[in-house]
């Protein structure tokens, strides 16, 4: 009985001691930890406490009991800090998923090896290690390297081809040699078998395809890296096209995006060009875009939005867009109205045979995209000739809305001002509009920017000079040279216009897209200056201002009364933002702890060095005991500061 009671008391004491040590260490470090980590911390500290007590000996343990407890707590704090650094909180819960994680790691390593071989085979090894030459040889090296990058991306697969296509319009990020090469990217893939397509249709629709489709052409019209398109006829008799996602598209894209994120972090950490390019931010933006493209429900919503905007009374475009059968659209299936015609890149003979006006068709196409950008705010971001059709009735049709751009009202107004400034050849207005479009630094030299824009306009926008891709490249280089950053929405806008220029060239060689855009902006301004438009704008502004105008007399009365009685004052709060206050608090907290730790340690050392003070035993005085305790306190405070710095570094973006 006595043994049972003893064991019970010992167990309770052990549990309480472990809990107290874990809670104390957690509170000292300001952490939230799980039960497993708490138990390990307490047990390690208890074991270390036993060893420390044995090392002190029976004679000195009584006098040094406070030091003994302090050292045990110090061990708990050190163990908890090291365990959090090595295995952060939440990592232990991943143990159950280790087999699956191991399989992913093996697949990722195999893919890494494949990509490394592709890169080395195309001569990219030196560039990936951050090595390169400068001087006259640099241009020739860049041309060779750009060709190698294009070939490597094509061989690496669909995800990397799409990344290259996105980069091919980033004149502000890449040298012209790379932009020219990346515009040639192509990726040929074989179509999936009908059995695989039928399986996807059945899984997504919940029933056999025959329930919804009276006819379904098993041979695809086109096959891409993510999906393929088939002709079909609904049971209601309507002709449709069905876009079906490849069964293995999502796992391949997820795997490649995971690798892309890891590679971008490495490039940004270890290479100068990766930091200049903003590799991590670029990878994040690309991943968001590609994930949207893999969800066909988003494409259906995009098409419905743009089609509805295109049918507004203030939209003059005659370009057609297919009707979406939303009731049949799922994450991996998109069912659209079938537009009969031929792709623009194969319509040259048909246009000549029918005697269609190429210039008018080019204007209609440009007007459609500009209306989407400037009025609707949602636009087709990839209007290449393969996504444009010449329909049987002579009109143009726009297809494939998997990649769209969105631009808010403020940026639309700034873009309109930019086109009007170009129309008036006004470098000052162009500078103002450009600064509204981009993310600007505080120390921007606006006079220098205006002079640079004046030289840009004299080079590219004078009569007789036809704007081309070089104009877009020079504009983006000018922006980058002055420390300005182009927002992704504006980059997507210029990408769409640069892509559209290729379609314009097929219709009308030498078509001046900038001149037509200038005329479009001027026409939009004229339409806004009609009496009816001005009246509508004034009524809308009056409705918005009415609540403020009603409050204005009372506020003026209060201000004049305060002035009259000498009570008018201005209150300015320093550190009004909570983030600023939090930063100052944490800074003062860390500085104070570091100062106290240093002072406490110094005092402890000084006390240990003295032989004065009341003796506690033959070899220890009270001052020395206090010195030992102060050294333990100093160590705990210093560890707390160092651990806080480590946590702050780990929370930085990109880590």
C-alpha positions in Angstrom: 0.0 0.0 0.0 2.8 2.4 1.0 4.6 1.6 -2.3 1.5 2.3 -4.3 1.0 5.7 -2.6 4.7 6.5 -3.1 4.5 5.6 -6.8 1.3 7.7 -7.2 2.9 10.7 -5.5 6.1 10.3 -7.5 4.1 10.1 -10.8 2.1 13.3 -9.9 5.3 15.1 -9.0 6.9 14.0 -12.2 4.0 15.2 -14.3 3.7 18.5 -12.5 7.5 19.1 -12.8 7.5 18.3 -16.5 4.4 20.6 -17.0 5.9 23.4 -15.0 9.3 23.2 -16.9 7.5 23.1 -20.3 5.1 26.0 -19.4 8.0 28.1 -18.1 10.1 27.5 -21.2 7.2 28.3 -23.4 6.3 31.5 -21.6 10.0 32.7 -21.6 10.2 32.2 -25.4 6.7 33.4 -26.1 5.7 30.2 -28.0 2.7 28.1 -28.4 3.6 24.4 -28.5 1.9 21.1 -28.7 1.6 18.4 -26.1 4.4 16.2 -27.6 6.9 19.1 -27.7 5.9 20.1 -24.2 6.5 16.6 -22.8 9.8 16.2 -24.6 11.0 19.6 -23.3 10.0 18.8 -19.7 11.5 15.3 -19.8 14.8 16.6 -21.3 15.0 19.4 -18.7 14.3 16.9 -15.9 17.0 14.5 -17.1 19.5 17.4 -17.4 18.5 18.6 -13.9 19.3 15.2 -12.5 22.8 15.3 -14.1 23.4 18.8 -12.9 22.4 17.9 -9.4 24.7 14.9 -9.5 27.6 17.0 -10.7 27.1 19.5 -7.9 27.4 16.9 -5.2 25.3 16.5 -2.1 27.3 19.1 -0.1 26.8 22.0 -2.5 23.3 21.1 -3.8 21.5 22.6 -0.8 23.3 26.0 -1.1 23.0 26.1 -4.9 19.3 25.0 -5.1 18.3 28.2 -6.9 21.2 27.7 -9.4 20.1 24.1 -9.9 16.5 25.2 -10.7 17.7 28.0 -12.9 20.1 25.7 -14.9 17.3 23.2 -15.3 15.0 25.9 -16.7 17.8 27.1 -18.9 18.2 23.6 -20.4 14.4 23.6 -21.1 14.6 27.0 -22.8 17.6 25.9 -24.9 16.1 22.6 -25.9 12.8 24.3 -26.9 14.5 27.0 -28.9 16.7 24.5 -30.8 13.8 22.1 -31.4 11.7 25.0 -32.8 14.6 26.0 -35.1 15.2 22.5 -36.4 11.6 21.3 -36.4 9.2 24.2 -36.5 5.8 23.9 -34.8 3.3 21.9 -36.9 6.1 19.8 -38.5 5.5 16.9 -36.2 1.9 16.5 -37.6 3.5 15.9 -41.0 5.0 12.6 -39.7 1.8 10.6 -40.7 2.2 11.9 -44.2 5.8 11.0 -44.6 5.2 8.0 -47.0 3.2 10.3 -49.3 5.8 13.1 -48.9 8.6 10.6 -49.7 6.9 9.6 -52.9 6.5 13.2 -53.9 10.1 13.9 -53.1 11.3 10.9 -55.2 9.1 12.1 -58.1 10.4 15.7 -57.7 14.0 14.5 -57.6 13.5 12.5 -60.8 12.0 15.6 -62.4 14.8 17.8 -61.1 17.3 15.4 -62.7 15.4 15.5 -66.0 15.3 19.4 -66.0 19.0 19.6 -65.1 19.9 17.3 -68.0 17.7 19.4 -70.3 19.4 22.7 -69.1 22.9 21.3 -69.4 22.1 19.8 -72.9 21.2 23.3 -74.1 24.2 25.0 -72.6 22.4 26.7 -69.6 24.6 25.3 -66.8 26.8 28.4 -66.4 23.8 30.8 -66.4 22.0 28.8 -63.7 25.1 29.1 -61.5 25.0 32.9 -62.0 28.1 33.0 -64.2 28.2 35.2 -67.3 30.5 37.5 -69.3 30.4 41.2 -69.8 31.7 43.4 -72.5 31.5 42.9 -76.3 31.1 39.1 -75.9 28.0 39.6 -73.7 25.6 40.3 -76.7 26.7 37.2 -78.6 26.4 35.1 -75.4 22.9 36.4 -74.7 21.7 35.5 -78.2 23.1 32.0 -77.8 21.7 31.7 -74.3 18.3 32.9 -75.4 18.1 30.2 -78.1 19.1 27.6 -75.5 16.4 28.8 -73.1 13.7 28.5 -75.7 14.8 25.0 -76.7 15.0 23.9 -73.0 11.6 25.3 -72.2 10.0 23.5 -75.2 11.6 20.2 -74.1 10.6 20.7 -70.5 6.9 20.6 -71.2 3.7 22.6 -71.1 4.1 24.4 -67.8 7.5 25.8 -68.8 6.3 26.7 -72.3 3.5 28.7 -70.8 6.0 30.4 -68.5 8.1 31.3 -71.5 5.1 32.7 -73.3 4.3 34.9 -70.3 7.9 36.1 -70.1 8.0 36.9 -73.9 6.0 40.1 -73.3 8.0 41.3 -70.2 10.2 43.8 -72.0 10.8 45.4 -68.6 12.4 42.3 -67.2 14.3 40.5 -70.1 16.8 41.7 -72.7 15.4 42.0 -76.3 17.3 38.8 -77.4 15.3 36.7 -74.9 12.0 38.4 -75.8 12.5 37.7 -79.5 13.4 34.0 -78.9 10.5 33.4 -76.5 7.9 34.6 -78.9 8.8 31.5 -81.1 7.9 29.0 -78.4 5.7 26.1 -79.5 4.7 22.9 -77.9 3.3 20.0 -80.0 1.4 17.3 -78.2 -0.5 14.2 -79.2 -4.2 14.0 -78.6 -5.5 11.7 -75.7 -7.5 8.6 -76.7 -11.3 8.6 -76.8 -11.4 6.3 -73.8 -9.7 8.8 -71.6 -11.8 11.7 -72.9 -15.0 9.6 -72.3 -13.9 8.8 -68.8 -13.4 12.5 -68.0 -16.8 13.4 -69.4 -18.5 10.7 -67.4 -16.8 11.7 -64.2 -17.6 15.4 -64.6 -21.2 15.1 -65.9 -22.1 12.2 -63.6 -23.7 10.3 -66.5 -22.7 8.8 -69.8 -22.0 11.5 -72.5 -24.8 10.1 -74.7 -27.3 11.5 -72.1 -26.3 15.1 -73.0 -24.9 14.8 -76.5 -26.7 13.4 -79.6 -23.4 13.4 -81.5 -19.8 13.6 -80.3 -16.8 13.7 -82.7 -14.2 11.4 -81.3 -11.4 13.1 -83.3 -10.4 16.4 -81.7 -10.4 19.7 -83.6 -7.3 20.8 -81.7 -5.1 19.4 -78.9 -3.2 21.5 -76.5 -1.0 20.8 -73.5 -3.8 21.2 -71.0 -7.0 20.4 -73.0 -8.3 19.3 -76.3 -11.5 20.4 -78.2 -14.1 18.2 -79.9 -17.2 19.0 -82.0 -20.5 17.8 -80.7 -24.3 18.3 -80.9 -26.6 18.6 -77.9 -29.7 16.5 -77.6 -31.6 19.8 -78.3 -29.9 20.0 -81.7 -27.5 22.8 -81.0 -24.0 22.5 -82.4 -21.3 23.0 -79.7 -17.6 22.5 -79.1 -16.5 20.7 -76.0 -13.2 21.5 -74.3 -12.0 18.6 -72.2 -9.1 18.8 -69.8 -6.4 16.1 -70.1 -6.7 13.6 -67.3 -3.0 14.0 -66.2 -2.9 17.8 -66.6 -3.4 18.8 -63.0 -0.8 16.5 -61.4 1.8 17.5 -64.0 1.2 21.2 -63.5 1.2 20.9 -59.7 4.5 19.0 -59.7 6.1 21.5 -62.1 4.8 24.5 -60.2 6.2 23.1 -57.0 9.6 22.7 -58.7 9.2 26.2 -60.2 8.7 27.7 -56.7 11.7 26.0 -55.3 13.9 27.0 -58.3 12.7 30.6 -58.2 13.7 30.9 -54.5 17.1 29.4 -55.2 17.6 31.7 -58.2 16.6 34.8 -56.2 18.9 33.8 -53.3 22.0 32.8 -55.3 22.0 34.7 -58.6 21.9 38.4 -59.4 19.7 38.0 -62.4 17.1 36.1 -60.2 17.0 39.0 -57.8 16.7 41.6 -60.7 13.9 39.5 -62.3 12.0 39.1 -59.0 11.8 35.4 -59.6 9.6 34.5 -56.6 7.0 37.2 -57.3 7.0 36.2 -61.0 6.5 32.5 -60.1 3.6 33.4 -57.8 1.8 35.4 -60.4 2.3 32.7 -63.1 1.0 30.0 -60.7 -2.1 32.0 -60.0 -2.8 32.5 -63.7 -2.1 28.9 -64.6 -4.4 27.6 -61.7 -7.2 29.8 -63.0 -6.6 28.4 -66.5 -7.0 24.8 -65.1 -10.5 25.6 -63.7 -12.8 25.8 -66.7 -15.6 27.3 -64.5 -13.5 30.4 -64.3 -13.1 30.6 -68.0 -16.9 30.2 -68.4 -17.4 33.1 -66.0 -14.9 35.2 -67.9 -16.6 34.6 -71.2 -20.0 35.4 -69.7 -18.7 38.6 -68.2 -17.0 39.8 -71.4 -19.9 38.8 -73.6 -22.3 40.7 -71.4 -20.1 43.8 -71.4 -19.8 43.5 -75.2 -23.5 43.7 -75.6 -23.8 47.0 -73.6 -25.2 49.9 -75.6 -22.0 51.9 -75.3 -20.0 49.1 -76.9 -19.6 49.4 -80.7 -17.8 46.1 -81.3 -19.2 43.6 -83.9 -16.8 40.8 -82.9 -18.7 37.8 -81.8 -18.0 35.6 -78.8 -19.5 32.1 -78.3 -22.4 31.5 -76.0 -21.5 29.4 -72.9 -23.7 26.5 -71.9 -23.1 27.0 -68.2 -25.3 24.1 -67.1 -22.8 21.7 -68.7 -19.6 23.4 -67.6 -17.6 21.9 -64.8 -14.0 22.2 -63.5 -12.7 20.1 -66.4 -15.3 20.5 -69.1 -16.4 23.6 -71.0 -19.3 23.5 -73.5 -19.6 26.5 -76.0 -21.6 27.5 -79.0 -19.9 26.3 -82.2 -18.9 29.3 -84.4 -18.4 28.1 -88.0 -15.4 29.6 -89.7 -11.6 29.3 -90.1 -8.8 30.5 -87.8 -7.4 33.9 -88.8 -3.9 32.4 -89.4 -5.5 30.3 -92.2 -8.0 32.8 -93.5 -5.9 34.7 -96.0 -7.3 33.1 -99.1 -10.9 33.2 -97.9 -10.6 37.0 -97.2 -9.3 37.7 -100.7 -11.9 35.4 -102.3 -14.8 37.2 -100.6 -13.3 40.6 -101.1 -13.5 41.6 -97.4 -12.0 44.9 -96.2 -8.9 43.9 -94.3 -8.4 47.3 -92.8 -11.9 47.5 -91.4 -11.6 44.0 -90.0 -8.4 45.0 -88.2 -10.1 48.1 -86.8 -13.0 46.0 -85.5 -10.7 43.6 -83.8 -8.6 46.3 -82.2 -11.8 48.2 -81.2 -13.2 45.0 -79.5 -10.0 44.5 -77.4 -9.7 48.2 -76.5 -13.3 48.3 -75.4 -12.7 45.3 -73.2 -9.7 47.0 -71.7 -10.9 50.6 -71.4 -14.6 50.2 -70.8 -15.4 46.7 -69.5 -12.2 46.2 -67.4 -12.0 42.4 -68.3 -10.2 41.6 -71.5 -8.9 38.7 -73.5 -5.2 38.5 -72.6 -4.0 36.2 -75.4 -5.6 37.3 -78.7 -3.2 35.5 -81.0 -4.3 34.6 -84.6 -5.2 31.0 -83.5 -7.8 32.4 -81.0 -9.4 34.6 -83.7 -11.8 33.2 -86.3 -13.2 34.5 -89.6 -16.8 33.3 -89.4 -18.9 32.2 -92.4 -20.9 35.4 -92.2 -17.8 37.6 -92.7 -17.6 38.7 -89.0 -14.7 38.0 -86.6 -15.0 35.7 -83.6 -12.9 35.6 -80.4 -12.2 32.2 -78.7 -10.4 30.7 -75.7 -10.8 32.9 -72.7 -8.7 30.8 -70.4 -6.3 33.7 -70.0 -7.9 37.1 -69.2 -6.7 40.3 -67.6 -8.6 42.6 -65.2 -8.0 46.3 -64.8 -9.8 48.5 -62.3 -11.4 51.9 -63.0 -8.4 53.9 -61.7 -5.9 52.2 -64.0 -8.3 52.4 -66.9 -8.5 56.2 -66.5 -4.7 56.4 -66.3 -4.4 54.3 -69.4 -6.8 56.5 -71.2 -4.8 59.5 -70.1 -1.7 57.8 -71.4 -3.2 57.3 -74.9 -4.5 60.9 -75.0 -1.0 62.2 -74.0 0.5 60.2 -76.9 -2.3 61.6 -79.2 -1.3 65.1 -78.2 2.5 64.4 -78.2 2.7 65.9 -74.7 5.6 64.5 -72.7 4.5 66.2 -69.5 1.0 64.6 -69.6 2.6 61.3 -70.7 4.9 61.4 -67.6 1.9 62.2 -65.3 -0.2 59.3 -66.8 2.8 56.9 -66.6 3.3 57.7 -62.9 -0.4 56.9 -62.3 0.1 53.5 -64.0 3.2 52.3 -62.3 4.4 51.7 -58.8 6.7 54.7 -58.2 9.6 55.4 -55.8 9.5 58.5 -53.5 12.8 59.9 -55.0 11.8 59.8 -58.6 13.3 62.5 -60.7 10.2 63.7 -62.7 12.1 66.2 -64.8 14.5 63.6 -66.0 11.6 61.2 -66.7 9.8 63.9 -68.8 13.0 64.5 -70.9 13.4 60.7 -71.4 9.7 60.4 -72.5 10.2 63.4 -74.9 13.1 61.5 -76.5 11.0 58.4 -76.6 8.1 60.2 -78.4 10.5 61.8 -80.8 11.9 58.4 -81.7 8.8 56.3 -82.0 5.7 58.6 -82.3 6.6 61.1 -85.0 4.8 61.1 -88.4 6.1 58.4 -90.8 7.4 56.1 -88.0 5.4 53.0 -87.5 5.3 51.8 -83.9 6.3 48.1 -83.5 7.5 45.7 -80.7 10.6 47.7 -80.3 8.5 50.7 -79.1 7.0 48.5 -76.3 10.4 47.2 -75.4 11.9 50.8 -75.2 9.0 52.0 -73.1 9.4 49.1 -70.6 13.2 49.6 -70.5 12.6 53.3 -69.8 10.3 52.5 -67.0 12.7 50.0 -65.4 15.7 52.4 -65.9 13.9 55.1 -63.7 13.2 52.6 -60.9 9.5 52.2 -61.7 7.7 48.9 -61.4 5.0 47.9 -63.9 1.9 46.3 -62.1 0.9 42.8 -63.4 -2.4 44.2 -64.7 -0.7 46.7 -66.9 1.9 44.2 -68.0 -1.0 41.9 -69.1 -2.6 44.8 -71.0 0.6 45.5 -73.0 1.0 41.7 -73.5 -2.5 41.5 -75.0 -1.8 44.5 -77.3 1.6 43.1 -78.3 0.0 39.8 -79.1 -2.8 41.5 -81.0 -0.2 43.2 -83.2 0.6 39.8 -84.7 -3.0 39.3 -85.7 -3.1 42.9 -87.2 0.0 42.1 -89.2 -1.7 39.0 -90.8 -4.7 41.1 -91.7 -3.0 44.4 -92.8 0.8 44.4 -93.0 2.1 47.7 -91.5 -1.1 48.3 -89.5 -0.5 51.2 -87.1 -2.0 49.9 -83.9 -0.8 52.8 -81.8 -2.3 55.4 -84.1 -5.6 53.5 -84.1 -5.5 53.3 -80.3 -4.9 57.1 -80.1 -7.9 57.7 -82.3 -10.0 55.3 -80.1 -9.1 57.2 -76.9 -9.9 60.5 -78.6 -13.2 59.2 -79.8 -14.0 57.9 -76.3 -13.3 61.4 -74.9 -15.5 63.0 -77.5 -18.4 60.7 -76.6 -18.0 61.6 -72.9 -18.2 65.3 -73.8 -21.7 65.1 -75.4 -24.4 67.0 -73.4 -26.2 63.7 -72.4 -22.9 62.1 -71.2 -21.9 65.3 -69.2 -25.4 65.4 -67.7 -25.2 61.8 -66.6 -21.7 62.3 -65.1 -22.8 65.4 -63.2 -25.9 63.7 -61.8 -23.8 60.7 -60.6 -21.2 63.0 -59.0 -24.0 65.1 -57.4 -25.5 62.0 -55.9 -22.1 61.0 -54.5 -21.4 64.4 -53.1 -24.9 65.1 -51.6 -24.2 63.5 -48.2 -21.0 65.4 -47.8 -22.6 68.7 -48.8 -25.3 68.2 -46.2 -22.7 67.8 -43.5 -20.5 70.7 -44.7 -22.4 73.7 -43.2 -22.4 72.1 -39.7 -18.7 71.4 -39.9 -17.9 75.0 -41.1 -20.0 76.3 -38.2 -17.9 74.3 -35.7 -14.6 75.5 -37.2 -15.6 79.2 -37.2 -16.9 78.9 -33.6 -13.6 77.3 -32.6 -11.6 80.1 -34.4 -13.8 82.8 -32.8 -13.2 81.5 -29.2 -9.5 80.6 -29.8 -10.1 76.8 -29.3 -9.0 75.6 -32.8 -6.3 73.1 -32.5 -4.7 70.3 -34.6 -4.1 66.9 -33.2 -1.4 64.8 -34.9 -0.8 61.2 -33.6 2.6 59.8 -34.1 2.6 56.0 -34.9 -1.1 56.1 -35.7 -0.8 52.8 -37.6 -1.0 49.7 -35.4 1.8 48.0 -37.5 4.1 50.9 -36.6 3.3 50.7 -33.0 3.8 46.9 -33.0 7.2 47.3 -34.7 8.3 50.0 -32.1 7.1 47.8 -29.2 8.9 44.8 -30.5 12.1 46.8 -31.1 12.1 48.4 -27.6 11.3 45.0 -26.1 14.2 43.3 -27.8 16.6 46.2 -27.0 15.6 46.2 -23.4 15.9 42.5 -23.0 19.3 42.5 -24.7 20.4 45.4 -22.4 19.1 43.7 -19.3 20.8 40.4 -20.3 24.1 42.1 -20.9 24.0 44.1 -17.6 22.8 41.1 -15.6 25.6 38.9 -17.0 28.2 41.6 -16.3 27.0 42.0 -12.7 27.0 38.2 -12.3 30.6 38.0 -13.5 31.7 40.8 -11.1 30.0 39.1 -8.2 31.6 35.8 -8.9 35.0 37.5 -8.9 34.6 38.9 -5.4 35.6 37.0 -2.2 33.5 39.3 0.1 30.1 38.7 1.4 28.5 36.4 4.0 29.8 32.8 3.6 27.3 30.0 2.9 29.9 27.2 3.2 33.7 26.8 2.9 33.8 27.6 -0.9 30.7 29.8 -1.5 29.6 33.2 -0.5 26.2 34.9 -0.8 27.5 37.3 -3.5 28.8 34.4 -5.6 25.5 32.6 -5.3 23.7 35.7 -6.5 26.3 35.9 -9.3 25.6 32.3 -10.4 21.8 33.1 -10.5 22.3 36.3 -12.4 24.4 34.5 -15.1 21.6 32.0 -15.5 19.1 34.8 -15.9 21.4 36.6 -18.4 21.6 33.4 -20.5 17.8 33.0 -20.6 17.3 36.7 -21.6 20.0 36.5 -24.4 18.5 33.2 -25.7 15.0 34.9 -25.8 16.4 37.8 -27.8 18.3 35.6 -30.3 15.3 33.3 -30.7 13.0 36.3 -31.4 15.4 37.5 -34.1 15.4 34.0 -35.6 11.6 34.0 -35.7 11.4 37.4 -37.3 13.8 36.4 -40.0 11.9 33.2 -40.7 8.7 35.2 -41.2 10.2 37.4 -43.9 8.6 37.1 -47.4 10.2 34.5 -49.6 11.6 32.4 -46.8 
